[in-house]
Amino acid sequence: MSAVTEALVETFVPRYSRWRHGGWYVDNLRYPSGAVGCVTNNFADRRWRIACDPRPFEDQPHFRTRDEAARAELRLVLELHRT
């Protein structure tokens, strides 16, 4: 990613609201489809993940915090918007 994109990711302040399935919507993050971002630690290992990550579960990265997961989702969304 470019330095500008990385700076955007690092300064991104996620806004959250509760997701009905136990995770958190990232209200200020939108996919090209219009879907809102969502992160969760609602798995057996309790690690934070991107809820709608398209990669196979075994390949999905996990994160220490909710904010780290939201920033990773922002990177994913920016890449999707670029392609």
WOZIBEL-V466254 format. One line per field, one symbol per residue. psi: psi as a letter, one per 30 degrees, with the letter a starting at -180 (. if undefined). burial: 1 if it has 16 or more other ideal C-beta (glycine too) atoms within 10 Angstrom, else 0. A space follows every 10 residues. Layout:
psi->???
burial->???
This chain:
psi->lleeeeeeef fkjkkllkkf gfakkjfhkk lfffkllkll hhlefgkklk ehkflkeffk llleleeeee eeeeeeeeee ef.
burial->0000000000 0101010010 0011110010 0000001111 1000000111 1010000000 0110011011 1111111100 000
